[in-house]
Amino acid sequence: PASPSPVGLTFPAPLIAIGARADGTMPHQVTGFTRRRWAVLLWNLGYRCGAEIGVRQAAFAEWLCLAVPGLRLWCIDPWLAYPAQPSQAKQEANLVVARERLARFPRAHIWRATSVDAAREVTPASLDFVYIDAAHDYSHVAQDLMLWSARVRSGGMVAGDDYGAPGVRRALDEFVAAHRIAAWWLCDDRRTRRNRKGQVFTSWFWVKA
């Protein structure tokens, strides 16, 4: 087993051993298992190479690097304006913050590219995990699931954020049904990750067969 993660959080040891429910309903949600604890789970499973799709100011990328020392992390984002965030100046400012946050992690690589363009350069089944948190509309999420799940090795993890967003939920529900993913999980971020409207940002993940 791996030594304790330096961030000092723990996770429920039998988590991954939980299989599909007898009635076939999914996903599982483990009380108190936040996405920060999910990062510690990566450390304990020996994952050392991954990608985050959609980085913004690299707040979660920084946490991943803290929880998994020596992590080789590809931080992929075009930092381009889009309808929900129309200011290119704001995107450039986000990139500056991201670079500053990750400067102390030599194996964290800022990769300014679209999800599609970056995926073309990544060898299939080469990553221990991917965390998808880019555009939240249905078509983009469906595309990211197709592209990036193929870049994760067997036994690695496919994960992402914002299951509560309608486009994410629809694309994810369709993907897990089409690929017969028997067991998958939601993180429990109800207390720590709400916006001013009260909406919960919920991460999700499964272990790739």
Secondary structure, DSSP 4 states (H G I P E B T S, - for coil): -PPPPTT-----TTGGG----TT----EE-TT--HHHHHHHHHHTT--EEEEE--TT-HHHHHHHHHSTT-EEEEEE----BTTB--HHHHHHHHHHHHHHHTT-TTEEEEES-HHHHHHHSPTT-EEEEEE-S--SHHHHHHHHHHHHTTEEEEEEEEES-TTSHHHHHHHHHHHHHTT----EE---TTT-B-TT--B---EEEE--
